[in-house]
Amino acid sequence: MKLKKKFSLLILLLTIFALTACGSKDQAEKENPVSENPTEATSDGDKVVATKDFPKDIAPVEDYKEAFPAVVASFEKNSQMEATTYGGSVQVDYLAEYPYLKTFYKGYVFEHQYDRARGHVYALEDVMNTKRPKAGASCLACKVSIYNEEFVKDPSLAAMDFDQYIEAHGDIVGFTCYDCHGDTPGKVQINRKHLQDHLDANPDPDYLRGSMLSCAQCHVEYYMTADEKIVKLPWTQGLGADEAYKYYQDLGFYDWVHELTGAKVLKAQHPETETFNGSVHQMAKLDCLACHMPRMDQDGETIYSHHWTSPLKTPEASCLKCHSDQTAESIVKMAESIQKPVVERTDALGKDLEAYILNLADLVAMGGLDETNLEKLQDIQREAQFYWDYVFVENSEGFHNQGKALQYLDHCEQLIKEGNDLIESL
């Protein structure tokens, strides 16, 4: 209880600090203008001028280099793998680093291989080479544009064998300019149907607008339909773990049946878009671009950086324009102080959750549990594991929205306690 109060106080202080440091709403909107059209955005009113002709279709990034040399030079930095104190893009074997994951994902594809993502330029290579079995070609929905363009015309492609799809497309183009800009550099044009379907059903979104949309194409929680393997977003009831879990409950959806306990379990993905919603920075009218694509000098030209790294690697450009009373060193320390309790508590609860799952597995193996109590214990695993996973897989390590992350971990902890209490009472 003392720890919980301490976290609440920390959140309050950081909220006050961030709201005052980020400046006025007008300044934030000036730095990050919102397009009137929620599916389009231009670069701060700047005209993106090409020095030469550029591709109008899906092409490798290097094909844009003569037309946009500074932007492509910035993009090429994404091949660098850099670590931060609590995250980064250096590949880590999660199954070795966090052994309890092997228990969580028992009977699911993630028990075969689960690594930290290396970044956008490696996305296609890594999904092609992973040891995890693929559900279908739909595993390319967040990796390549050609799949998304073809899927709109033929939705049955989602269930096509992954390897057959790759072989049929020869030198398939990975992440490139087309993914965010289509045929018009400087303007966001989305091509992920799962996001467009949500926007079509919600024509006046308050949050998903402008440049935010390019990231929301992939940095989201999603699921695949059981038979068609079509990517869907669990957003009809709102954005967040609470809303997603209720959606899945109403749908009766589960990713797999846990091999040890028989629980119908969910696997969360990377819900950065949902977690950022309602955060201090989002309420200050900032979006992904403000911190992850700051205005920087590249080869004598000032551009929006296309090096999508942690802002803790570029604090002068990403943070100090608003937090002008800070230094690069102090702002990084502040950010890490927000991440630290989330990371440490996630790890501690991971061990507690594994112990609960193993206790439940022992009871299942022994038999004798009545159907009512078995179902209750399985439901507790399903819910607790989803809320834990929702925090674990979110790539800011708690920074995007510490309050929301700790709230989800609180819920996970309470569920584990309820489960343990029930087991002890049997």
C-alpha positions in Angstrom: 0.0 0.0 0.0 2.9 2.4 0.8 4.4 1.6 -2.5 1.2 2.3 -4.3 0.9 5.7 -2.6 4.4 6.5 -3.5 3.7 5.7 -7.2 0.6 7.9 -7.1 2.5 10.8 -5.7 5.2 10.4 -8.3 2.7 10.4 -11.1 1.1 13.5 -9.7 4.4 15.4 -9.5 5.4 14.3 -13.0 2.1 15.3 -14.4 2.4 18.8 -12.9 6.0 19.1 -14.1 5.2 17.9 -17.7 2.2 20.1 -18.1 4.1 23.2 -17.1 7.2 22.3 -19.0 5.6 21.4 -22.3 4.3 25.0 -22.7 1.0 26.2 -24.0 -1.5 24.4 -26.1 -1.0 27.0 -28.8 2.8 26.3 -28.9 2.2 22.5 -29.0 -0.2 22.9 -31.9 2.2 25.2 -33.7 5.0 22.6 -33.4 2.7 19.7 -34.3 -0.2 21.0 -36.4 -3.3 18.7 -36.8 -4.7 18.2 -40.3 -8.3 19.0 -40.9 -8.4 15.6 -42.7 -7.8 12.9 -40.1 -6.2 10.6 -42.7 -3.7 13.2 -44.0 -0.9 15.3 -42.6 1.7 17.6 -44.0 5.1 18.4 -42.6 4.3 21.5 -40.4 3.0 23.3 -43.5 6.4 22.8 -45.2 6.5 21.8 -48.8 8.5 18.7 -49.3 10.6 19.5 -52.4 12.2 16.7 -54.4 15.5 17.4 -56.0 14.7 14.8 -58.7 11.9 12.5 -59.8 11.0 9.9 -57.2 9.0 6.6 -57.3 5.3 6.8 -57.3 4.7 3.2 -56.3 6.2 0.7 -53.8 10.0 0.9 -54.1 13.0 0.4 -51.8 14.1 3.5 -49.7 17.3 3.8 -51.7 15.3 4.5 -54.8 14.2 7.8 -53.2 17.7 8.9 -52.3 18.4 11.2 -55.2 15.1 13.0 -54.7 15.3 13.2 -50.9 18.9 12.7 -49.9 18.7 14.2 -46.4 15.6 12.2 -45.5 17.0 9.0 -46.8 20.3 9.6 -45.0 18.3 10.0 -41.8 16.3 6.9 -42.5 19.4 4.8 -43.0 20.4 5.4 -39.4 17.6 3.0 -38.5 20.0 0.2 -39.2 21.9 1.2 -36.0 20.9 -0.9 -33.0 21.2 1.1 -29.8 20.4 0.3 -26.2 18.9 2.5 -23.5 18.8 1.7 -19.8 15.5 -0.1 -20.0 14.9 -0.7 -23.7 16.3 0.2 -27.1 16.7 -1.7 -30.4 19.5 -4.1 -29.5 18.1 -7.6 -30.1 17.5 -9.5 -26.8 16.3 -13.0 -26.4 13.3 -12.5 -24.2 12.9 -16.2 -23.4 16.4 -16.3 -22.0 16.1 -12.9 -20.3 12.7 -13.6 -18.7 12.4 -17.4 -18.3 8.8 -17.1 -17.0 7.7 -16.2 -20.5 8.2 -19.9 -21.4 5.5 -20.7 -18.9 3.2 -17.9 -20.0 3.3 -18.9 -23.7 3.3 -22.7 -23.2 1.6 -24.2 -26.3 1.8 -21.0 -28.3 4.1 -19.9 -31.1 5.9 -17.4 -28.8 7.5 -20.2 -26.9 9.6 -21.0 -29.9 11.3 -17.6 -30.3 10.6 -14.2 -28.9 13.2 -11.4 -29.4 13.2 -7.7 -28.9 12.4 -5.9 -32.2 15.5 -4.4 -33.9 13.6 -1.6 -35.7 11.7 -0.9 -38.9 14.5 -1.7 -41.4 14.7 -5.3 -40.0 11.0 -6.0 -39.7 10.6 -8.0 -42.9 13.9 -9.9 -42.4 13.1 -10.8 -38.8 9.5 -12.0 -39.5 10.8 -14.2 -42.4 13.5 -15.7 -40.2 11.7 -16.2 -36.9 11.3 -19.8 -35.7 7.7 -19.0 -34.8 5.1 -20.6 -37.1 3.1 -18.0 -39.0 -0.6 -17.9 -39.1 -0.6 -16.8 -42.7 0.4 -14.1 -45.1 -1.4 -11.7 -42.8 1.8 -11.7 -40.7 3.1 -9.3 -43.3 0.3 -6.7 -42.5 2.7 -4.6 -40.5 5.8 -5.4 -42.5 5.3 -4.6 -46.2 2.9 -2.4 -48.3 2.5 -4.8 -51.2 0.6 -7.3 -49.0 -1.8 -4.5 -47.8 -2.4 -3.2 -51.4 -3.2 -6.8 -52.6 -5.2 -7.7 -49.5 -7.7 -4.9 -50.2 -8.4 -6.5 -53.6 -8.4 -10.1 -52.3 -8.9 -10.6 -48.5 -8.4 -14.4 -48.9 -4.7 -13.6 -49.1 -4.6 -13.3 -45.4 -4.8 -17.1 -44.9 -2.4 -17.9 -47.7 0.7 -19.8 -46.6 3.3 -17.2 -45.5 6.3 -18.8 -47.3 4.3 -19.3 -50.5 3.4 -15.6 -50.5 7.0 -14.6 -50.0 8.2 -16.9 -52.8 5.5 -15.6 -55.2 6.7 -12.1 -54.8 10.5 -12.5 -55.4 12.4 -9.5 -54.1 9.7 -8.2 -51.8 10.2 -4.6 -50.6 10.3 -4.2 -46.8 9.5 -1.0 -44.9 9.8 2.0 -47.2 8.5 5.5 -47.8 5.3 4.2 -49.3 4.2 2.7 -46.0 3.5 6.1 -44.5 3.3 8.4 -47.6 1.9 6.4 -50.4 2.8 8.3 -53.7 3.0 11.7 -52.0 6.0 12.5 -49.9 5.3 14.9 -47.0 1.7 13.7 -46.6 0.5 10.8 -44.4 -1.5 8.3 -46.5 -2.3 5.1 -44.6 -2.7 1.7 -46.4 -3.4 -0.7 -43.6 -6.9 -1.8 -44.0 -7.4 -2.7 -40.3 -6.8 0.9 -39.3 -8.8 2.3 -42.2 -11.8 0.1 -41.3 -11.7 1.6 -37.8 -11.6 5.1 -39.1 -14.5 4.4 -41.5 -16.6 3.2 -38.6 -15.6 6.1 -36.4 -15.5 9.1 -38.8 -14.8 11.8 -36.3 -12.0 10.5 -34.1 -10.6 12.9 -31.4 -7.3 11.2 -31.0 -6.4 9.4 -34.3 -5.6 12.2 -36.6 -2.8 13.6 -38.8 0.7 12.2 -38.5 -0.4 10.0 -35.6 -2.0 7.7 -38.1 1.2 6.6 -39.7 2.4 5.0 -36.5 -1.1 3.7 -35.6 -1.0 1.5 -38.6 1.2 -0.9 -36.7 2.0 0.2 -33.2 -1.3 -1.2 -31.9 -2.9 -4.2 -30.1 -4.5 -6.4 -32.7 -5.7 -10.0 -33.3 -6.3 -12.3 -36.2 -9.7 -13.8 -37.0 -9.7 -17.5 -36.3 -10.3 -18.8 -39.8 -9.7 -16.0 -42.3 -6.5 -14.8 -40.4 -7.5 -11.2 -41.0 -6.0 -8.5 -38.8 -8.5 -6.7 -36.7 -8.3 -4.0 -34.0 -10.2 -4.5 -30.7 -11.1 -0.8 -30.5 -14.9 -0.6 -30.8 -15.2 0.1 -27.0 -12.2 2.4 -26.7 -8.4 2.3 -26.5 -6.7 0.5 -23.7 -6.4 -2.9 -21.9 -9.7 -2.5 -20.2 -11.5 -1.9 -23.4 -9.6 -4.5 -25.4 -10.3 -7.2 -22.7 -14.0 -6.4 -22.7 -14.0 -6.6 -26.5 -12.4 -10.0 -26.4 -14.8 -11.2 -23.7 -17.8 -10.1 -25.6 -16.4 -11.8 -28.8 -15.4 -15.0 -26.9 -12.0 -14.7 -28.6 -8.7 -16.4 -27.4 -5.4 -16.9 -29.1 -4.7 -20.4 -27.8 -5.5 -22.9 -25.1 -2.7 -22.9 -22.5 -1.0 -26.3 -22.6 -0.6 -26.7 -18.8 -3.8 -25.2 -17.5 -6.4 -25.3 -20.3 -7.0 -21.6 -19.9 -8.1 -19.8 -23.1 -5.4 -17.2 -23.2 -4.7 -13.9 -25.1 -1.4 -12.6 -26.4 -1.1 -8.8 -26.3 0.9 -7.1 -29.0 2.6 -3.6 -29.0 -0.1 -1.2 -27.9 1.9 2.1 -28.0 -1.0 4.0 -29.7 -3.5 2.9 -27.0 -1.2 3.5 -24.1 -0.2 7.0 -25.2 -3.8 8.0 -25.4 -4.7 10.1 -22.3 -1.1 10.6 -21.3 0.4 13.9 -20.2 2.1 14.5 -23.6 -1.0 13.5 -25.5 -3.2 15.9 -23.5 -0.6 18.6 -24.3 -1.5 18.0 -28.0 1.7 16.2 -28.8 1.9 13.1 -30.9 4.5 10.5 -31.9 6.2 12.8 -34.4 7.0 15.4 -31.7 9.4 13.1 -29.8 10.3 10.4 -32.3 10.7 12.6 -35.4 12.0 16.0 -34.1 13.3 18.7 -36.4 17.0 18.0 -36.9 19.8 19.0 -39.2 20.9 16.4 -41.7 23.6 17.2 -44.2 22.9 20.9 -43.9 19.2 20.6 -44.3 16.6 20.8 -41.5 14.1 17.9 -41.7 11.9 15.8 -39.6 14.1 13.0 -38.5 13.3 9.7 -40.0 15.6 7.9 -37.6 12.9 6.3 -35.3 15.0 5.7 -32.2 14.3 6.4 -28.5 14.0 10.1 -27.8 16.5 9.4 -25.0 19.1 9.2 -27.7 18.1 12.6 -29.1 17.1 14.6 -25.9 18.2 18.0 -27.2 15.9 17.8 -30.2 13.2 15.6 -28.8 12.8 16.9 -25.3 14.5 20.2 -24.5 12.5 22.4 -26.9 9.7 22.0 -24.4 11.6 21.1 -21.3 13.8 24.2 -21.6 14.7 24.3 -17.9 16.3 20.8 -18.1 19.6 19.5 -19.5 20.0 16.5 -21.7 21.4 14.5 -18.8 18.6 15.5 -16.4 15.8 14.9 -18.8 17.1 11.4 -19.5 17.3 10.7 -15.8 13.7 11.9 -15.3 12.5 9.7 -18.1 14.3 6.7 -16.6 12.8 7.4 -13.2 9.4 7.0 -14.8 10.3 3.8 -16.5 12.1 2.2 -13.6 9.1 1.4 -11.3 7.2 0.0 -14.3 10.0 -2.2 -15.5 10.8 -3.5 -12.0 7.2 -4.2 -11.0 6.5 -5.9 -14.3 9.4 -8.3 -13.7 8.3 -8.9 -10.1 4.7 -9.6 -11.1 5.9 -11.8 -14.0 7.5 -14.1 -11.4 4.3 -14.0 -9.2 2.1 -14.8 -12.2 4.3 -17.8 -13.2 4.0 -19.2 -9.7 0.2 -18.9 -9.9 0.1 -20.6 -13.3 2.3 -23.5 -12.2 0.2 -23.9 -9.0 -2.9 -24.1 -11.2 -1.1 -26.5 -13.6 -0.4 -28.8 -10.7 -4.1 -28.8 -9.7 -5.2 -29.5 -13.2 -2.7 -32.4 -13.5 -3.9 -33.9 -10.2 -7.6 -33.6 -11.3 -10.4 -33.3 -8.9 -11.2 -29.6 -9.4 -14.9 -29.0 -9.9 -15.8 -27.2 -13.1 -16.8 -24.0 -11.4 -13.6 -23.4 -9.6 -11.5 -24.6 -12.5 -13.2 -22.1 -14.8 -12.7 -19.3 -12.2 -9.0 -20.1 -11.9 -8.5 -20.3 -15.7 -10.3 -17.0 -16.2 -8.1 -15.4 -13.6 -5.0 -16.6 -15.6 -6.5 -15.3 -18.8 -7.2 -11.8 -17.5 -4.1 -11.4 -15.3 -1.8 -12.6 -18.1 -3.4 -10.3 -20.7 -3.0 -7.2 -18.4 0.6 -8.1 -17.6 1.4 -8.8 -21.2 -0.2 -5.5 -22.3 2.4 -3.6 -20.2 5.3 -5.9 -21.0 5.0 -5.6 -24.8 4.5 -1.9 -24.8 7.7 -0.5 -26.1 8.1 2.7 -24.0 8.7 0.6 -20.8 6.1 2.7 -19.1 7.1 6.2 -20.3 4.3 6.7 -22.7 1.8 6.6 -19.8 3.1 5.5 -16.4 -0.2 5.9 -14.7 -2.0 3.6 -17.1 0.8 1.0 -17.0 0.8 0.9 -13.2 -3.0 0.7 -13.1 -2.9 -2.4 -15.4 -0.2 -3.9 -13.1 -2.4 -3.2 -10.1 -5.2 -5.1 -11.7 -2.9 -8.0 -12.5 -1.6 -8.1 -9.0 -5.1 -8.2 -7.5 -6.2 -11.0 -9.8 -3.1 -13.1 -8.8 -4.1 -12.5 -5.2 -7.7 -13.6 -5.8 -6.4 -16.7 -7.6 -4.0 -17.7 -4.9 -6.7 -17.1 -2.2 -9.1 -19.4 -4.1 -6.4 -22.1 -4.5 -5.6 -21.9 -0.7 -9.3 -22.3 0.1 -9.8 -25.5 -1.9 
